[in-house]
Amino acid sequence: MTERKLIEYTSGNGVAVLTLNDPPANTYSYEMLQQLDAGILKARMDEGVQVIVITGSGEKFFCAGANIQMLSEVTPEFKYYFCLHANETLSRFEQTPKLVIAAINGHCVGGGLEVAMASDIRLARRNAGKMGLPEVSLGVLPGTGGTQRLARLVGKSKAIELMATGELFDFERGQELGLVNQILDSETSEEFMKQVMDYARQFRTPNKAARAVGRIKRAVQTGAEIPFESALALERELQLQLFQSEDAKEGLDAYVNKRKAVFKGK
């Protein structure tokens, strides 16, 4: 029996795109998360991939979160392990030393926002939908890292308010809160993705030292969760890795000789 393709994986020119593909709302199941996990690992291990983009299929939804029908039919134990696996999958985004960009092409609610918050940068298409964590209306909490990531992004008090009310808001409000980095104006989803890809490609070689970008991400994502002195030690270790790289030698030489650096990602 052929497995349903719930994650579309494409790559080229240094960018891997993972598309959540279960229309109309791209809700995620255990099967989708398994495929997403595999896609993240594939992009992580591919030396030709320097940037990862995650988006949703169709015009209306980035992702509406977990498949509620599925959750209503399984045992509490299954739900617990489902949430655990979701936590592990989204943590791979944060732990992979490659930049992860969420291309929010439509509604981004519940677990969909939790997926987006696990990304490093979030780009949204203007007027394409709403975002928020409305799980309280189901009698549950945002259980795929939402309570923790939202508090770290917007502060504890605002996070509690947003989750306790279950408020949905537009992308402009999301940008004010720090949940959206940029809002892009585009007539179609195809144009939006072209803009996202143009943005993503700026972080590739030869114009950008992709290894340095990845280590900056790693220093911030990991360093923010450990004591300050330990974070400084991590920063020094990552810097040592970069000082030993060909790209650092190229960057320093280019600066001294007043020329444009040509990075190789090595």
Buried (B, 14 or more C-beta within 10 A) or exposed (E): EEEEEBBBBEBEEBBBBBBBBBEEBBBBBBBBBBBBBBBBEBBBEBEEBBBBBBBBBBBBBBBBBBBEEBBEEEEEEEBEEBBEBBBEBBBBBBBBBBBBBBBBBBBBBBBBBBBBBBBBBBBBBEEBBBBBBBBBEEEEEBBBBBBBBBBBBBEEEBBBEBBEEBBBBBBEBBBEBEBBBBBBEBEEBEEBBEBBBEBBBEBBBBEBBBBBBBBBBBBBBBBEEEEEEEBEEBBEEBBEBBEEBEBBEBBEEBEEEEEEBEBEBE
